[in-house]
C-alpha cells in the first residue's frame, strides 16, 4: 500500500521529464573504459528497459558479471530482493 501511494503521489511533470532524460542517456561510447568490476542484473522480462539493451550494456563492460533474473520484470528489486542481495553479497566478497 505504501509503495502504491508513493508512486501515485509523485510530481507527474518531474516523473515524465526524468523519464525522457533517462531514455536520451547513452553510455555506449564510454562503457568499455570502465575499469572497475561490474555486476549487471538483468530481469529477463523487463517491460521498461528491453533486455537486449541490457545484454548489450553488459557486453560493453569489460569483465562484467551478469545475473539473469529469469521471468523477472522491471520491479525486480521489490519482487526478487533476496536473490539480488545474495548476488551483490557474493559479488563484493
Secondary structure, 3 states (H helix, E strand, C coil): CHHHHHHHCCCHHHHHHHHHHHHHCCCCCCHHHCCCCCEEEEECCCCCCCHHHHHHHHHHCCCCEEEEECCCCCCHHHHCHHHHHHHHHHHHC
